[in-house]
Amino acid sequence: MFAGDKTYRIGNITTTDGETALNSPVLQRIYENSKANNEDCRVCYARHLCNACLGNNRIATGTIEKMSPSFCDTIRVIAQQAVVGYAAFSRSPELREFLASGKQVEDLQASGCDAVRASS
C-alpha cells in the first residue's frame, strides 16, 4: 500500500544500512502509532479486538495516524453482536444441559448455520 510513495520510504536495500533504516523518521512514526498513543483507540472498548491497518487508515483518512471511522464502526458492531450472541447462547437450556454433561463449547461442531453436538 506504500510502495512507490516516497513519503513512506525507509531506505534502499542496496544502499541503506540497518541502523539507518531502524532510525528512519518513517519507521519512528510507525512505531509511535500505537493504540496507547491514539486518543480514539485508548478509550475504545473494542481496542483489544482490532488489528487496524496503517494502509487502510491512510486510504480512508489521508494519514496513518487517524483511524478509519468505518473500520472502527465495523469492529464495534462485530464486538456488540458477539456479546449479544454469547448472552443469548449462554441462556439456552440445551447448552446448559450440554455443558452440565461435562462437555465444553469446543466440543460443538458447526454445521451450516447451526451448532450441533460433535459425535462421541
C-alpha positions in Angstrom: 0.0 0.0 0.0 3.0 2.3 0.4 5.1 1.0 -2.5 6.2 3.8 -4.7 5.3 6.6 -2.2 8.5 8.5 -1.3 6.8 9.8 1.8 7.0 6.4 3.4 10.4 5.4 2.1 12.6 3.9 4.9 15.7 3.3 2.8 17.1 1.4 -0.1 18.1 -2.2 0.5 21.2 -1.9 -1.6 22.5 1.4 -0.1 20.9 1.9 3.4 22.4 0.1 6.4 20.2 -1.5 9.0 20.9 1.1 11.7 19.9 4.0 9.4 16.7 2.1 8.4 15.8 1.4 12.0 16.2 5.0 12.9 14.4 6.5 9.9 11.7 9.1 10.7 9.2 7.0 8.8 9.8 3.9 11.0 9.7 6.0 14.1 6.4 7.4 13.0 5.1 3.9 12.6 6.5 2.8 16.0 4.8 5.8 17.7 1.5 5.0 16.0 0.1 2.7 18.7 -3.3 2.3 20.3 -1.8 3.6 23.6 -0.8 6.8 21.8 -4.1 7.2 19.8 -6.8 9.2 21.7 -9.6 7.3 20.0 -8.2 3.9 20.5 -7.1 4.5 24.0 -10.8 4.9 25.1 -12.4 2.4 22.7 -14.0 -0.7 24.3 -13.1 -2.8 21.3 -9.4 -1.8 21.1 -8.2 -5.3 22.1 -10.3 -6.8 19.3 -9.0 -4.9 16.3 -5.8 -5.0 14.3 -6.0 -1.8 12.3 -4.1 -1.4 9.1 -1.9 1.6 8.5 -2.6 1.4 4.8 -6.3 1.3 5.4 -6.0 4.3 7.7 -4.1 6.2 5.0 -6.6 5.4 2.3 -9.6 6.3 4.4 -8.3 9.3 6.2 -5.2 10.5 4.4 -2.8 9.7 7.3 -1.6 6.6 9.0 -2.3 8.1 12.5 -6.0 8.6 12.1 -8.2 5.6 12.2 -10.8 4.8 9.5 -14.1 5.6 11.1 -15.9 2.9 9.1 -13.4 0.3 10.2 -13.8 1.3 13.8 -17.6 1.2 13.5 -17.4 -2.3 11.9 -15.2 -3.7 14.7 -17.5 -2.2 17.4 -20.6 -3.7 15.8 -19.0 -7.1 15.5 -18.0 -6.9 19.2 -21.5 -5.9 20.2 -23.1 -8.7 18.1 -20.6 -11.2 19.6 -21.5 -10.2 23.2 -25.3 -10.2 22.4 -24.9 -13.6 20.7 -22.9 -15.0 23.5 -25.5 -13.8 26.1 -28.3 -15.4 24.1 -26.3 -18.6 23.5 -25.4 -18.9 27.2 -29.1 -18.8 28.3 -30.0 -21.8 26.1 -31.3 -24.7 28.2 -29.8 -27.1 25.6 -26.4 -25.5 26.0 -26.7 -25.6 29.8 -27.5 -29.3 29.7 -24.7 -29.9 27.2 -22.2 -28.2 29.5 -23.5 -29.9 32.6 -22.7 -33.2 31.0 -19.1 -32.3 31.3 -18.6 -31.3 27.6 -17.3 -28.0 26.6 -18.3 -25.4 23.9 -15.2 -26.5 22.0 -16.9 -29.9 21.6 -19.6 -28.3 19.5 -19.2 -28.6 15.7 -20.6 -26.1 13.2 -22.9 -27.5 10.6 -24.1 -24.8 8.2 -25.6 -22.1 10.4 -26.5 -24.3 13.3 -24.2 -25.6 16.0 -24.6 -29.4 16.6 -23.1 -31.8 19.0 -19.9 -33.5 17.9 -20.2 -37.2 17.6 -18.7 -39.1 20.6 
